[in-house]
Amino acid sequence: MISFIVLHYKNISETLTCLKHLKKLNGDKSIIVVDNNTLSAEDEIRITEYTMDILKLDKNYGYAKANNFGIEYAKKKYNSDFYFIINNDVYISDVNINDKIIQTYNEYKFDMLGPYIDSPTGESINPFPIIYGKEKIEAEINKCKKLIRIYNNSIFYLILKIYLKLKYLIKKPKTPTNGECIKTGVALHGCALVFSKKYITKYKFPFYNETFLFHEEEFLYNRVIKDGLISVYNPEIKVYHEEGLSIKNSNKNIRLSKLFRENERLKSLKLLLKQI
């Protein structure tokens, strides 16, 4: 059995679209929705059209810890062979994806598996380009601190926006792409990630339990390196990541959203530095 664990936060339309796709998949499966304390009673009823497994958390635990709760729920109730963690804005159209996951495991005996990720911007890719190594992490920490200072000041933020716009007009950044062939020993994107039972039984917390958001991929890759785990990227397994583009924010909210992001990234990077 494959347990699909969908992390829900606020956007019910994306969650319902995700569940509609999952319901159509072939094979033995369970679907668990983990709610980071945002579901209304009405929305909960709508979700029960697709699954009765709704894990309602008492507060917003972020990404890693909430998914750990979901995996523990699935492990106790279903004792699944695989645990497919997906964001609520990830859609799976390949009805035979379960068979492909099983085939990949039979060949590679993976601990974690990542798919080809199609997305509107092309920014969600596998293998995932992580920040790894003490020097690179320290440099990224300094970058976060600078961005926090900028995002805390609306004038500095406006100057940065103008600078980046001019910079990209002169030289457009390269769009990253997914790998074309199967690769092992690589970092994998957290928006859609498969854990095998042997990985789940090895660790009390499948995700590093102390972060709220961001850089979960680096923590997992650190385990791959230090513990000799098997990570596999298979482009024959495909998902679509909407990347939350349906959410529209005001300019002010965008600045504050970026400020929140950098503050959380800074916390995660500091924790990561201690692990390396």
C-alpha positions in Angstrom: 0.0 0.0 0.0 1.0 3.6 -0.7 -0.2 6.3 1.7 -0.5 9.7 0.2 -0.1 12.4 2.8 -1.4 15.8 1.8 -0.5 18.8 3.9 -3.3 21.4 3.9 -3.0 25.0 4.8 -5.8 27.5 4.0 -6.3 27.0 0.3 -9.2 24.5 0.1 -9.6 24.7 -3.6 -6.0 23.4 -4.2 -6.5 20.7 -1.7 -9.7 19.5 -3.3 -8.1 19.5 -6.8 -5.2 17.5 -5.3 -7.5 14.9 -3.8 -9.6 14.6 -7.0 -6.4 13.5 -8.8 -5.4 11.1 -6.0 -8.8 9.4 -5.9 -8.4 8.4 -9.6 -5.1 6.6 -9.1 -4.9 2.9 -9.5 -3.6 0.5 -6.9 -3.9 0.0 -3.2 -3.7 3.4 -1.5 -4.8 5.5 1.4 -5.1 9.3 1.5 -4.4 11.3 4.6 -5.0 15.0 4.8 -3.0 16.8 7.5 -4.6 20.1 8.5 -2.4 22.8 9.9 -5.3 24.1 11.9 -7.1 26.0 9.1 -10.0 23.7 8.1 -13.6 25.0 8.5 -16.3 22.5 9.3 -17.8 23.0 5.8 -14.4 22.3 4.2 -13.9 19.2 6.3 -17.1 17.8 4.9 -16.0 18.5 1.4 -12.8 16.6 2.0 -14.7 13.6 3.3 -15.9 13.1 -0.3 -12.4 11.8 -1.0 -11.1 10.5 2.3 -12.1 10.1 5.9 -8.5 10.2 7.1 -8.3 13.9 8.2 -5.7 14.6 10.9 -6.6 18.0 12.4 -3.7 19.6 14.3 -4.2 22.0 17.2 -2.0 24.7 15.6 0.1 25.4 12.5 3.2 23.2 12.9 4.7 24.2 9.5 6.0 21.7 7.0 8.3 19.1 8.6 6.6 18.5 11.9 3.1 18.4 10.4 4.2 15.8 7.9 5.8 13.8 10.6 2.4 13.7 12.4 0.9 12.5 9.1 3.4 9.8 8.5 3.0 8.5 12.1 -0.7 8.4 11.6 -0.4 6.4 8.3 2.2 4.1 9.8 0.0 3.2 12.8 -3.2 2.8 10.8 -2.0 1.4 7.5 1.5 0.1 8.0 2.1 1.2 4.4 5.0 0.2 2.2 5.5 3.7 0.9 4.6 7.2 2.1 4.1 9.8 -0.6 4.3 13.3 0.9 2.8 16.0 -1.3 1.9 19.6 -1.0 -1.7 20.4 -1.5 -0.9 22.2 -4.8 0.7 19.1 -6.3 -1.4 17.2 -8.8 -0.8 13.6 -10.0 -2.4 12.7 -13.4 -0.5 9.4 -14.0 -3.1 6.8 -12.8 -0.4 4.1 -12.8 2.1 6.0 -10.7 1.9 3.5 -7.9 3.2 0.7 -10.1 6.1 2.9 -11.2 7.0 3.6 -7.5 7.0 -0.1 -6.7 9.1 -0.9 -9.8 11.6 1.7 -8.9 11.9 0.3 -5.4 12.3 -3.3 -6.6 15.3 -2.1 -8.7 16.9 0.4 -6.3 15.6 -0.4 -2.8 15.4 3.4 -2.2 15.0 5.2 1.1 13.5 8.2 -0.7 12.4 8.9 -4.2 11.7 12.1 -6.1 9.7 12.6 -9.4 10.0 14.8 -12.4 8.2 18.1 -11.4 6.4 20.1 -14.0 5.6 23.7 -12.8 4.5 27.0 -14.3 7.8 28.8 -13.5 10.1 25.8 -13.9 11.5 26.5 -10.4 10.4 23.2 -8.9 12.8 20.6 -10.1 14.6 17.4 -9.3 17.4 16.7 -8.6 17.0 19.7 -6.2 19.8 22.3 -6.2 20.5 22.5 -2.4 22.8 24.7 -0.3 25.3 22.3 1.3 28.6 22.6 3.1 29.6 24.9 5.9 31.0 27.7 3.8 27.9 27.8 1.5 25.5 27.7 4.4 27.3 30.5 6.2 27.2 32.6 3.0 23.5 32.0 2.7 23.0 33.0 6.3 24.7 36.3 5.6 22.5 36.7 2.5 19.3 36.1 4.6 20.4 38.7 7.1 20.9 41.3 4.4 17.5 40.5 2.8 15.8 40.7 6.2 17.1 44.2 6.6 15.9 45.2 3.2 12.4 43.6 3.5 12.0 45.4 6.9 12.2 48.7 5.1 9.7 49.5 2.3 12.0 52.0 0.6 14.9 49.5 0.6 12.5 46.9 -0.8 11.5 49.2 -3.6 15.1 49.9 -4.5 15.8 46.2 -4.6 12.8 45.5 -6.9 14.0 48.2 -9.4 17.6 46.8 -9.3 16.5 43.3 -9.9 14.1 44.3 -12.7 17.0 46.2 -14.5 19.4 43.3 -13.8 17.0 40.7 -15.4 16.4 43.0 -18.4 20.1 43.1 -19.1 20.7 39.4 -18.4 17.8 36.9 -17.9 18.5 34.2 -15.3 18.8 30.6 -16.6 15.7 28.6 -16.0 16.6 25.4 -14.1 15.4 22.1 -15.6 14.6 18.6 -14.3 17.2 15.8 -15.0 16.6 13.7 -18.0 17.7 10.3 -16.6 17.5 8.4 -13.4 20.0 9.5 -10.7 21.0 8.2 -7.3 22.5 9.9 -4.3 20.9 13.2 -5.0 18.9 15.9 -3.1 15.2 15.8 -3.8 12.5 18.5 -3.7 10.1 18.4 -0.7 6.9 19.2 -2.6 6.5 15.6 -3.7 8.6 13.0 -2.0 8.3 9.2 -1.5 9.7 7.5 1.6 10.0 3.7 1.7 9.0 1.7 4.8 12.7 0.9 5.5 13.4 4.6 5.8 10.3 5.3 8.0 11.3 2.5 10.4 14.8 3.8 10.7 14.0 7.3 12.0 11.7 8.5 14.7 11.1 11.7 12.8 11.3 11.2 9.0 11.7 15.0 8.5 14.0 16.9 10.8 11.5 17.9 13.5 12.8 21.3 14.6 12.3 23.4 11.5 9.0 25.3 10.7 9.6 25.9 7.0 12.3 25.8 4.3 15.5 23.8 3.7 14.0 20.5 4.6 15.7 19.1 1.5 19.2 19.9 2.9 18.4 18.1 6.2 17.3 15.0 4.2 20.3 15.1 2.0 22.6 15.4 5.0 21.1 12.1 6.2 21.7 10.6 2.7 25.4 11.5 3.0 26.0 10.7 6.7 23.9 7.6 6.9 24.6 6.1 3.5 20.9 6.2 2.4 19.7 5.6 -1.1 17.9 8.5 -2.8 16.7 8.2 -6.3 15.3 10.6 -8.9 13.2 9.0 -11.6 11.9 11.2 -14.4 9.5 8.5 -15.5 7.4 9.4 -12.4 5.8 12.8 -13.0 3.8 15.3 -11.0 2.6 18.9 -11.5 3.4 21.6 -8.9 1.1 24.6 -9.1 3.4 26.5 -6.7 0.5 28.4 -5.1 0.1 30.7 -8.1 -3.7 31.0 -7.5 -3.0 33.1 -4.3 -2.9 36.8 -5.1 -1.3 39.2 -2.7 -1.0 43.0 -2.5 2.4 44.5 -2.9 2.6 45.0 0.9 1.7 41.4 1.5 4.4 40.3 -0.9 7.1 42.2 1.0 5.9 40.8 4.3 5.7 37.4 2.9 9.3 37.6 1.7 10.3 38.9 5.1 8.6 35.9 6.8 10.3 33.6 4.3 13.8 34.9 5.0 13.3 34.9 8.8 12.2 31.2 8.6 15.0 30.4 6.2 17.5 31.9 8.6 16.3 29.8 11.5 16.5 26.6 9.4 19.9 27.4 8.1 21.3 28.0 11.6 20.0 24.6 12.6 21.4 23.0 9.5 24.8 24.5 10.1 24.9 22.6 13.5 24.1 19.3 11.7 26.8 19.5 9.1 
